[in-house]
Amino acid sequence: MSAIPTVSGRKRTKLTPLLLVGSLGACLVGVGLLTLSSKEYEVAGLRCTDAWAAYGLPATRIIADIAAVVCVGALLFAAFLVPAEQSGRLSPPARRAIRTASRAAALWAASGWQTGKTHVWASGVHSVADT
């Protein structure tokens, strides 16, 4: 991990890699706990409830919800909590928040697309290759 020198001489680590590793670890623990459970849960309203529908739909929905919260929160942070520069431009923390929001929006869109695709496939209307 690279460190960023600060004015006082102390080094501070970047937070993004730590958050990514922590999120990935939490997802792996969640998937592990789901696979170790002995009962298979049916997804309401779907005919084909195999493992992908039973575990994939809730996982992609959770990812979409988390990405939505991060996107909206970062935009609100940039708009209301970070003061602008004297020239009226966004300050560096606000620009970082906007970049974070754009990445979260891309993840939100991708997981929403995957959730919709899985719903269509699991309902038995089309095969996976057709969607």
PEVENDA-V472922 format. One line per field, one symbol per residue. ss: DSSP state (H for helix, E for strand, C for the rest). phi: phi as a letter, one per 20 degrees, with the letter a starting at -180 (. if undefined). psi: psi as a letter, one per 30 degrees, with the letter a starting at -180 (. if undefined). Layout:
ss=???
phi=???
psi=???
//
This chain:
ss=CCEEECCCCCEEECHHHHHHHHHHHHHHHHHHHHHHCCCCCCCCCCCCCCHHHHHHHHHHHHHHHHHHHHHHHHHHHHHHHCCCCCCCCCCHHHHHHHHHHHHHHHHHHHHHHHHHHHHHHHCCCCCHHHC
phi=.eddfdffnfdcefeffffffffffffffffffffefeeeeeefndfedeffffdfffffffffffffffffffffffededfffffnfffgfffffffffffffffffffffffffffffffnfcefffe
psi=kllkklefflkklkfeeeeeeeeeeeeeeeeeeeffkfkkkkkkgkejiaeeeeeeeeeeeeeeeeeeeeeeeeeeeeeffkkllefflkleeeeeeeeeeeeeeeeeeeeeeeeeeeeeeffgelleff.
//
